[in-house]
């Protein structure tokens, strides 16, 4: 089994397209309006921004959480600034010998988005 799609609430598809295009550094793959659906491709997993979806907490792997926050500028509220949450001694939940950095943002529709990066100390 593999994950195919994640849905996230979005009231304004244009605003969501602008925000997620900057965040993901990619353009939407498809838009169907009506009924209010916008799709991005996350390495084979569809991110569906949907007017009727509930809010969810998604975590995105990025190369550097600090750089993503800087790139977004004022497009997102930083809920939790970048911080190390764990050092991976083995590869059970992340690459061995790496620190796991996380930060949390709030998108324009109020959804929380987690950013995760694995970096050597």
C-alpha positions as CSV (number, residue, x, y, z in Angstrom):
1,X,0.0,0.0,0.0
2,X,1.1,3.6,-0.6
3,X,-0.2,7.0,0.0
4,X,-1.9,8.4,-3.0
5,X,-3.5,11.7,-2.0
6,X,-3.8,14.2,0.9
7,X,-6.6,16.7,1.1
8,X,-6.3,20.1,2.7
9,X,-9.0,22.8,3.1
10,X,-8.8,25.9,0.9
11,X,-11.5,28.6,0.7
12,X,-9.8,30.6,-2.1
13,X,-8.1,28.5,-4.8
14,X,-6.2,31.4,-6.3
15,X,-4.7,32.4,-2.9
16,X,-4.0,28.7,-2.2
17,X,-2.3,28.3,-5.7
18,X,-0.1,31.3,-5.0
19,X,0.9,30.2,-1.5
20,X,1.6,26.5,-2.4
21,X,3.4,27.4,-5.6
22,X,5.9,29.4,-3.6
23,X,6.1,26.8,-0.8
24,X,6.5,23.8,-3.1
25,X,8.4,25.6,-5.9
26,X,6.0,24.0,-8.4
27,X,2.9,25.0,-10.3
28,X,-0.5,23.2,-9.8
29,X,-1.0,20.1,-11.9
30,X,-4.8,20.5,-12.3
31,X,-7.7,22.7,-11.3
32,X,-11.4,21.8,-11.4
33,X,-13.6,24.8,-10.5
34,X,-16.4,24.1,-10.0
35,X,-16.4,22.1,-7.7
36,X,-13.3,23.8,-6.2
37,X,-10.4,21.4,-6.5
38,X,-6.7,22.3,-7.0
39,X,-4.0,19.6,-7.3
40,X,-0.2,19.7,-6.8
41,X,2.1,16.7,-7.3
42,X,4.3,15.8,-4.2
43,X,6.7,13.3,-5.8
44,X,3.8,11.0,-6.8
45,X,1.4,11.9,-4.0
46,X,-1.4,14.3,-4.9
47,X,-2.0,17.3,-2.7
48,X,-5.6,18.2,-3.1
49,X,-6.7,21.7,-2.0
50,X,-10.4,21.5,-1.7
51,X,-13.1,23.9,-0.6
52,X,-15.0,21.1,1.1
53,X,-12.1,19.3,2.8
54,X,-11.4,19.5,6.5
55,X,-8.2,21.0,7.7
56,X,-5.4,18.6,8.2
57,X,-1.8,18.8,9.4
58,X,0.6,17.9,6.7
59,X,4.4,17.6,7.0
60,X,6.6,18.4,4.1
61,X,10.3,17.3,3.7
62,X,12.4,20.2,2.7
63,X,16.2,20.7,2.4
64,X,16.4,23.6,4.9
65,X,13.5,24.9,7.0
66,X,15.1,28.3,7.5
67,X,15.4,28.8,3.7
68,X,11.7,27.9,3.1
69,X,10.5,30.3,5.7
70,X,12.7,33.1,4.2
71,X,11.4,32.3,0.7
72,X,7.8,32.6,1.9
73,X,8.4,36.0,3.4
74,X,5.1,37.3,4.7
75,X,2.9,34.7,2.9
76,X,2.7,32.5,6.0
77,X,2.5,33.0,9.7
78,X,5.3,31.1,11.5
79,X,3.6,29.2,14.3
80,X,6.8,27.5,15.5
81,X,10.2,28.7,14.4
82,X,12.9,26.2,13.2
83,X,14.2,24.0,15.9
84,X,15.9,20.6,16.3
85,X,13.5,18.1,17.7
86,X,15.6,15.0,17.6
87,X,19.1,13.6,16.8
88,X,18.8,10.3,14.8
89,X,21.4,7.9,16.1
90,X,20.1,5.2,13.8
91,X,17.9,5.2,10.7
92,X,14.6,4.0,12.4
93,X,12.8,7.3,11.8
94,X,15.3,9.4,9.9
95,X,18.8,9.2,8.5
96,X,21.4,8.1,11.1
97,X,23.7,10.9,12.3
98,X,21.3,13.7,11.3
99,X,19.4,16.3,13.4
100,X,15.7,16.6,12.5
101,X,14.7,20.2,12.2
102,X,11.0,21.2,12.3
103,X,9.1,24.4,11.8
104,X,5.3,25.0,11.6
105,X,3.5,27.6,9.4
106,X,-0.1,28.6,9.0
107,X,-1.2,28.9,5.4
108,X,-3.6,31.6,4.2
109,X,-6.6,29.4,5.0
110,X,-5.5,28.7,8.6
111,X,-4.1,25.2,8.0
112,X,-0.9,24.2,9.8
113,X,1.9,23.0,7.6
114,X,4.9,21.3,9.2
115,X,8.3,21.5,7.6
116,X,11.0,18.8,8.3
117,X,14.6,18.8,7.3
118,X,17.4,16.3,8.1
119,X,20.8,17.9,8.5
120,X,24.1,16.8,9.9
121,X,25.0,18.7,13.1
